[in-house]
Amino acid sequence: MLEVNDYVKEYQNQGFLVIDELFSKDEVKRLTDGLETFKSLKELPNIIQENNGEIRSIFAPQEHSEAYHWLYRQERILSILEAISEEKQYLYQFKLNNKRAFVGEAWEWHQDFPYWHLDDGVKEPKMFSVMILLQDTESYQGPLILIPKSHKHGVVEFEFKEHLLDVENDTELSLASSLGADLKYTVKRSLIKKLINEFGTFEFKGKAGSAIIFHPNLFHASGVNLSPYDRNTAIVTYNSVSNPPHPRENKRPSYLCNYDCSPIEKIGKLSTVD
Ligand SMILES: O=C(O)CCC(=O)C(=O)O
């Protein structure tokens, strides 16, 4: 069993940390039961659909479900993040990324921090994303793929797409190109090739309830879901309290960038959820 200090070293060196079955089967069941809540909410602006009409992402699930409200405050996650960052964390963004059986779409290679830096004015990558598997996940379900150690490159030059050059003048297009399959800040394929040649890749698959904590500068992507099973995940993004956003005039909605930077009070057992 790894100690917190081992986790800190592993995270700093690799840019990510996997904790198998951090959440129990019962806890995962409460979370997946909570997914039902969202089927009736398809028209809310914080529910993003794929081109095929299926739900791709549900932002701010904690506002609609006790189980998700419980999840992001878990001390099992926060104690590790506080040990790595040596400070308290607040909730920056929370989403459920769903990839429906047979049709769930891909995520291109990207880093997350450019979005939070350029769109929300966050100064430093003192942030964490934590992805939790909501079912056993295998390669053909389109799991998260990342390039170990690639966070050490810092933020690299982006590839701007010709058809998205006007994106900043069009709020709707700007949001869509941060959330859909056609991302606005991607990276040069030649760089991805170079990094993969050097560091290889890591696929985050495994048992339901397993979690990965990853650095906002780590390059990552994921493929389509070819399997007959949905691939549901929860992704909580935390930010260090000393590193608030500095939003521009046309600031993004709070389900993408939470402007309440109060530190999260950690909680324990799922029995607190009705
Ligand atoms: O859900 C996935 O597979 C990838 C998600 C991702 O890359 C992101 O949210 O930045």
The ligand as an ORCA input file, in Angstrom:
! r2SCAN-3c Opt
* xyz 0 1
  O     -13.546     11.839    -21.323
  C     -12.483     11.647    -21.913
  O     -12.163     10.552    -22.365
  C     -11.487     12.747    -22.128
  C     -11.843     13.988    -21.427
  C     -10.863     15.079    -21.617
  O      -9.888     14.973    -22.274
  C     -11.100     16.347    -20.961
  O     -12.169     16.507    -20.336
  O     -10.226     17.229    -21.024
*
